[in-house]
Amino acid sequence: MTTINNTPYSDLEVGQTASFEKSVEERDIQLFAAMSGDRNPVHLDAEYAAATPFKERIAHGMFSGALISAAVACTLPGPGTIYLGQTMNFTRPVKLGDTLTVRLEILEKLPKNRVRIATNVFNQNDEQVVEGVAEVLAPRRAQSVELKELPPINFG
């Protein structure tokens, strides 16, 4: 099992950064479509996607949003963080095989344990694919948690 730690509100500092990385694989697109119900053919059908401005299949925009959520929940501030809001601008498409890096930066500490965080996502070429800002409720105290293993998923 993997153990992760959080950073409580009192220890957060403006300018503090963290990152989270994930490659976009076929399995991710299939699982995201199944989980979300978003079966838009631009994500799932190569022939359909070839006739779009993208010329190939692309990942769901909210897949990047889900990675932002994972970064906030598992890196900064980490376990115990509660999402209050998120803005996102999608600046370029995410393609299968891309490696995405979510870069977080503490922008502002607000009253009542609230924090504003820059939530920007970049591909392997350091091209920004999402620009965003989250507002979260940071945890009050430090904690370490063990991440549970996920069960295998069978398609069929």
C-alpha positions in Angstrom: 0.0 0.0 0.0 1.0 3.6 -0.6 1.0 6.1 2.3 0.3 9.8 1.6 0.4 12.8 3.8 -1.5 16.1 3.8 -0.5 19.7 4.5 -2.8 21.3 7.0 -4.0 24.9 6.5 -1.6 26.2 9.1 1.4 24.9 7.2 0.3 26.0 3.7 2.2 28.9 2.2 1.4 31.2 -0.7 3.7 30.1 -3.6 3.9 26.5 -2.4 3.7 24.0 -5.3 3.1 20.3 -6.0 2.6 18.2 -9.1 0.8 15.0 -10.2 1.5 13.1 -13.4 -0.5 10.5 -15.4 -0.3 9.2 -18.9 -3.6 9.0 -20.9 -4.1 5.4 -22.0 -6.9 3.6 -24.0 -8.1 2.0 -20.8 -8.5 5.4 -19.1 -10.7 6.7 -22.0 -12.9 3.5 -21.9 -13.2 3.7 -18.1 -14.0 7.4 -18.1 -16.6 6.9 -20.7 -18.2 4.1 -18.8 -18.1 5.9 -15.5 -19.3 9.3 -16.7 -21.7 8.1 -19.4 -20.0 10.5 -21.9 -19.8 8.3 -25.0 -19.2 11.1 -27.5 -17.6 9.4 -30.5 -14.8 12.0 -30.7 -13.4 10.1 -27.6 -14.2 6.5 -28.7 -14.5 6.3 -32.5 -11.3 6.9 -34.6 -13.2 7.1 -37.9 -15.6 9.7 -36.5 -12.8 11.6 -34.8 -10.8 11.7 -38.1 -13.5 13.9 -39.6 -13.4 16.5 -36.7 -11.0 19.4 -36.4 -8.9 17.3 -34.1 -8.3 14.6 -36.8 -7.9 11.9 -34.1 -9.5 10.8 -30.9 -9.1 13.0 -27.9 -9.6 12.5 -24.2 -12.6 13.8 -22.4 -12.0 17.4 -21.1 -13.2 16.4 -17.7 -10.6 13.6 -17.6 -8.1 16.5 -17.0 -10.5 17.8 -14.4 -10.5 14.5 -12.6 -6.7 14.6 -12.6 -6.8 18.0 -11.0 -9.1 16.5 -8.3 -6.6 13.7 -7.7 -3.8 16.2 -7.4 -5.6 18.3 -4.8 -6.8 15.2 -2.9 -3.5 13.3 -2.9 -0.7 15.9 -3.1 -1.6 19.5 -2.0 -3.3 20.0 0.4 -3.9 16.2 0.3 -6.2 13.9 2.3 -9.0 15.7 4.2 -9.3 18.5 1.6 -12.9 19.4 0.5 -13.5 20.8 -2.9 -15.6 24.0 -2.9 -15.3 25.1 -6.5 -13.2 24.9 -9.7 -12.8 27.0 -12.9 -11.3 25.4 -15.9 -10.4 26.7 -19.4 -9.5 24.0 -21.9 -6.6 25.5 -24.0 -5.7 22.5 -26.3 -6.8 18.9 -26.8 -5.5 16.0 -24.8 -4.6 13.0 -27.0 -4.3 9.4 -26.2 -0.7 8.7 -25.2 -0.1 12.2 -23.8 1.5 12.4 -20.4 -0.3 15.1 -18.3 1.2 16.9 -15.4 -1.1 18.9 -13.0 0.8 21.7 -11.5 -0.6 23.2 -8.3 0.3 26.4 -6.7 -1.1 28.0 -3.5 -2.4 31.4 -4.6 -4.2 32.7 -1.5 -5.1 31.6 2.0 -8.6 32.8 2.9 -10.4 32.8 6.2 -12.0 29.7 7.7 -9.4 27.3 6.2 -10.3 28.1 2.6 -7.5 28.2 0.0 -7.3 29.3 -3.6 -5.0 27.0 -5.8 -3.8 27.5 -9.4 -4.7 24.2 -11.1 -2.9 24.1 -14.5 -2.3 21.0 -16.6 0.5 20.5 -19.2 1.2 17.8 -21.7 4.6 16.1 -22.2 5.7 19.0 -24.5 5.0 21.5 -21.7 2.0 22.9 -23.6 -0.8 24.0 -21.3 -4.0 22.0 -21.9 -6.0 23.3 -18.9 -5.9 26.6 -17.0 -7.8 26.7 -13.8 -8.3 27.8 -10.2 -9.7 25.8 -7.4 -11.1 26.9 -4.0 -10.9 24.2 -1.3 -11.3 23.8 2.4 -7.9 22.6 3.6 -7.6 20.1 6.4 -7.2 21.5 9.9 -4.7 18.9 11.1 -1.9 16.8 9.6 -2.6 13.2 8.8 -1.2 10.2 6.9 -3.4 7.8 5.1 -2.9 4.5 3.3 -4.4 4.4 -0.2 -6.5 1.3 -0.8 -5.6 -0.9 -3.7 -8.2 -0.8 -6.6 -9.8 -4.1 -7.7 -9.1 -5.3 -11.2 -11.6 -4.1 -13.8 -12.9 -6.5 -16.4 -14.4 -5.3 -19.6 -17.0 -7.7 -20.7 
